[in-house]
Amino acid sequence: MESGNVVTVSKISRRFHKMRSGEVANLKQIAAELSLSVTTVSRALKDGPEVHPATIARVKEAAKRVSYVPNHHGRALKTGRTLTMTAVYPMETQDHLSDLLKLPLIEGMTLAARQAGYSLSIYSTTPDDDPVESVQRQLQAGSTDGLIITRMVSGDPRVKLLLDRGMPFVAFGRTDLETAYPYVDIDNEQIAYEATRRLMDKGCRRIALQLLVPGDQASAMRLSGYARAMAEAGIPIDQSLIGHGMFTMESSAAWFDRMLAWPDQPTGLACANELGLLGALHALGRRGLAPGSDIHIVTRDSTRLSRFLPAKIGVHFVDMAAVGRKLVEVLESRIVNPLGPVETVLFKGEFDPGE
C-alpha cells in the first residue's frame, strides 16, 4: 500500500469482487482501491516514466483483475476527436522488399498510438500520387486527429497547408522552410559525413555515394554530408560516383557493376540502405572482389540485416521503431496542445565498424 492510507488486501479484494459482479471499473475506482491518485493510475497504465515500476505493476494487475477497458469512445465524445492518427506513407509498387524495410517504423508508430489510446491508420500512396492531394483528401475526410507526413521535399508545400488549416501534424523528415513546425528526423547529413570520413580513414579516395529519391530532403542531406567530408579532405567530387534512385537490389547491383568495370573503379562505397548494400555485394561477388579488402563499404541499416552478412562492413544503425514511437509522441502532444512548444527531434546513427 502507498504510505498514508492503510487499506487491507481483503477489503480491496472484496471491493474488486463487487466490481466484477456488475459494476464497471473506472480510473477513479481503481485509484480509490489502491490509494493512488487518478493521474498516477492513468500514467501507470501508459507506462509513464515518472511512475515507479512497482506501482505500474500494481496498477496493471488491478486493472486486469477487474477487466478495466479505457473508455476511448466517451473521451472522443467529450473532446470531439476521432482518436485516430493517420500516417501518409508512400509505398514502392513492384518493389516489396523496399516496403518491408518500413515495417519497423510502422510497428513503432502502431504500438505507441495504441498505448496513447489512438488507432493508427496508414494511408498508403503510390509513387505517382500527388503528395499535396493526398493530404488534402485527409483534410476533407475529417476522419483523423492528426497526420504524420513523410518523404519531405525542398519547400514542402504540405507544411504550409497543414499549418494554415490548423491540423496537428508531425513530419518524418525536414524541409528548408523558415516556418517552425514539428518534425522527427534522422541525421542523414552526419551519417553520410561520418561514412565518408571512415572510408577515407581506410585509404579510400574514390568514394561512391548512393542517394535515394531525387529531390527529397534525406538525399539532399546525405549529399551535403558527403560533400563536406570531401571538401575537408581536399578531394574534388566526381559526379559520376554519385548515384540517384530507389536502389533496389537489382538497380544497385547494375549501378555498382558499371563502376567496377571502369579502369579507375571506386575504392569505397557509402550505401543508402540494406537493399543498396545487397546489390553492391552481389556486384562485387560476380567480379570476385571482397568487401573490406578490395573495396570498403559503410551502409545505413534499419533492420540489422547487415550484421548477419559474412562481410566486413561498417554500419550506421538507426532504430526505426524508436523513430516511430517518437513520431506518435510528438503528434499526440500537438493534438493535446496545438499551441504548445514546437518539438523537433534528430536521431543519430549508432556506428559499428564491423571488424
ABEGO torsion letter per residue (X at the ends): XBBGBBBBAAAAAAAAAAAAAGBBBBAAAAAAAAGBBAAAAAAAAAGBAABBAAAAAAAAAAAAAAGBBBBAAAAAAAAGBAGBBBBBBBBBBGBAAAAAAAAAAAAAAAAAAAAAGBBBBBBBBBAABBAAAAAAAAAAAGABABBBBBGBBBGBAAAAAAAAAGBBBBBBEBBBBABBBBBBBBBAAAAAAAAAAAAAAAGBABBBBBBBBBGBAAAAAAAAAAAAAAAAAGBBBBAAABBBEAGBAAAAAAAAAAAAABABBBABBBBABAAAAAAAAAAAAAAGBBBGAABBBBBBBAAGAAAABBBBBBBBBBBAAAAAAAAAAAAAAAAABAABBBBBBBBBBBBBAGX
